[in-house]
């Protein structure tokens, strides 16, 4: 997945540094953080995402698109700090076809 598509940052490290700065400015960690992803409807993709959250307390909600081609995946996870959020996004970004919101 290309996280830089439509983004003003020149490379992924700049993007993630900016994300971390924004998270630290707007959140009071530790806290529950809502991750949102769009994925092609495929159970194996969901399983890959769930593996990223292995060992983390989370709740989830999935909803298929009207035509069933895509699934919106919302994961509310208890995270300790901005670094943990960034690391989760980096891991999920490695999964082909996933759109990070």
C-alpha positions as a Markdown table, in Angstrom:
| # | Residue | x | y | z |
|---|---|---|---|---|
| 1 | Unk | 0.0 | 0.0 | 0.0 |
| 2 | Unk | 1.3 | 3.4 | -0.9 |
| 3 | Unk | 0.8 | 5.6 | 2.2 |
| 4 | Unk | 2.2 | 8.6 | 0.4 |
| 5 | Unk | -0.5 | 8.7 | -2.2 |
| 6 | Unk | -2.1 | 12.2 | -2.0 |
| 7 | Unk | 0.2 | 13.1 | 0.9 |
| 8 | Unk | 2.5 | 16.1 | 1.1 |
| 9 | Unk | 5.3 | 14.2 | 2.7 |
| 10 | Unk | 8.3 | 13.1 | 0.6 |
| 11 | Unk | 8.9 | 9.7 | 2.2 |
| 12 | Unk | 7.3 | 7.3 | 4.7 |
| 13 | Unk | 9.5 | 8.3 | 7.6 |
| 14 | Unk | 8.4 | 11.9 | 7.3 |
| 15 | Unk | 4.8 | 10.8 | 7.2 |
| 16 | Unk | 5.2 | 8.7 | 10.3 |
| 17 | Unk | 7.1 | 11.4 | 12.2 |
| 18 | Unk | 4.3 | 13.9 | 11.3 |
| 19 | Unk | 1.7 | 11.4 | 12.4 |
| 20 | Unk | 3.5 | 10.8 | 15.8 |
| 21 | Unk | 3.7 | 14.6 | 16.4 |
| 22 | Unk | 0.0 | 15.0 | 15.7 |
| 23 | Unk | -0.9 | 12.0 | 17.9 |
| 24 | Unk | 1.1 | 13.4 | 20.8 |
| 25 | Unk | -0.5 | 16.9 | 20.4 |
| 26 | Unk | -4.1 | 15.6 | 20.3 |
| 27 | Unk | -4.2 | 12.5 | 22.5 |
| 28 | Unk | -3.6 | 11.7 | 26.1 |
| 29 | Unk | -1.9 | 8.3 | 26.2 |
| 30 | Unk | -2.4 | 5.7 | 27.4 |
| 31 | Unk | -5.9 | 5.5 | 25.9 |
| 32 | Unk | -8.3 | 3.6 | 23.6 |
| 33 | Unk | -7.5 | 4.5 | 20.0 |
| 34 | Unk | -9.7 | 3.9 | 17.0 |
| 35 | Unk | -8.0 | 2.4 | 14.0 |
| 36 | Unk | -9.9 | 2.4 | 10.7 |
| 37 | Unk | -9.1 | 0.4 | 7.6 |
| 38 | Unk | -10.7 | -0.5 | 4.3 |
| 39 | Unk | -9.8 | -3.9 | 2.9 |
| 40 | Unk | -10.9 | -6.1 | 0.0 |
| 41 | Unk | -13.4 | -8.5 | 1.5 |
| 42 | Unk | -11.2 | -11.5 | 2.2 |
| 43 | Unk | -11.0 | -13.3 | 5.5 |
| 44 | Unk | -7.2 | -13.8 | 5.2 |
| 45 | Unk | -6.7 | -10.0 | 5.1 |
| 46 | Unk | -8.8 | -9.7 | 8.3 |
| 47 | Unk | -6.7 | -12.4 | 9.9 |
| 48 | Unk | -3.5 | -10.6 | 8.9 |
| 49 | Unk | -4.8 | -7.4 | 10.5 |
| 50 | Unk | -5.8 | -9.2 | 13.7 |
| 51 | Unk | -2.3 | -10.6 | 14.0 |
| 52 | Unk | -0.9 | -7.1 | 14.2 |
| 53 | Unk | -3.1 | -6.6 | 17.3 |
| 54 | Unk | -2.1 | -9.8 | 18.9 |
| 55 | Unk | -1.4 | -9.2 | 22.6 |
| 56 | Unk | -3.3 | -5.9 | 22.6 |
| 57 | Unk | -6.7 | -5.5 | 24.2 |
| 58 | Unk | -9.1 | -4.5 | 21.4 |
| 59 | Unk | -12.7 | -4.6 | 20.2 |
| 60 | Unk | -13.7 | -4.6 | 16.5 |
| 61 | Unk | -16.5 | -3.9 | 14.2 |
| 62 | Unk | -16.6 | -4.9 | 10.5 |
| 63 | Unk | -19.1 | -3.9 | 7.8 |
| 64 | Unk | -19.1 | -5.0 | 4.2 |
| 65 | Unk | -19.8 | -2.5 | 1.5 |
| 66 | Unk | -23.2 | -2.7 | -0.3 |
| 67 | Unk | -21.7 | -4.7 | -3.2 |
| 68 | Unk | -19.6 | -6.9 | -0.8 |
| 69 | Unk | -16.3 | -6.0 | -2.5 |
| 70 | Unk | -14.8 | -4.2 | 0.5 |
| 71 | Unk | -15.0 | -4.4 | 4.2 |
| 72 | Unk | -14.6 | -1.5 | 6.6 |
| 73 | Unk | -12.7 | -2.6 | 9.6 |
| 74 | Unk | -12.8 | -0.6 | 12.9 |
| 75 | Unk | -10.5 | -1.6 | 15.7 |
| 76 | Unk | -10.6 | 0.1 | 19.0 |
| 77 | Unk | -7.4 | -0.8 | 20.8 |
| 78 | Unk | -5.9 | 0.2 | 24.1 |
| 79 | Unk | -2.5 | 1.7 | 23.3 |
| 80 | Unk | 0.3 | 3.0 | 25.5 |
| 81 | Unk | 1.7 | 5.8 | 23.4 |
| 82 | Unk | 2.0 | 7.4 | 20.0 |
| 83 | Unk | 4.9 | 5.1 | 19.1 |
| 84 | Unk | 2.7 | 2.1 | 19.5 |
| 85 | Unk | 0.1 | 3.6 | 17.2 |
| 86 | Unk | 2.7 | 4.4 | 14.6 |
| 87 | Unk | 4.1 | 0.9 | 14.8 |
| 88 | Unk | 0.7 | -0.6 | 14.3 |
| 89 | Unk | 0.1 | 1.5 | 11.2 |
| 90 | Unk | 3.5 | 0.5 | 9.8 |
| 91 | Unk | 2.7 | -3.2 | 10.3 |
| 92 | Unk | -0.8 | -2.9 | 8.8 |
| 93 | Unk | 0.5 | -0.9 | 5.9 |
| 94 | Unk | 2.6 | -3.9 | 4.9 |
| 95 | Unk | -0.6 | -5.9 | 4.1 |
| 96 | Unk | -1.4 | -5.7 | 0.4 |
| 97 | Unk | -4.7 | -4.0 | -0.5 |
| 98 | Unk | -5.3 | -2.3 | 2.9 |
| 99 | Unk | -6.3 | 1.4 | 2.9 |
| 100 | Unk | -5.4 | 3.2 | 6.2 |
| 101 | Unk | -7.9 | 5.9 | 7.3 |
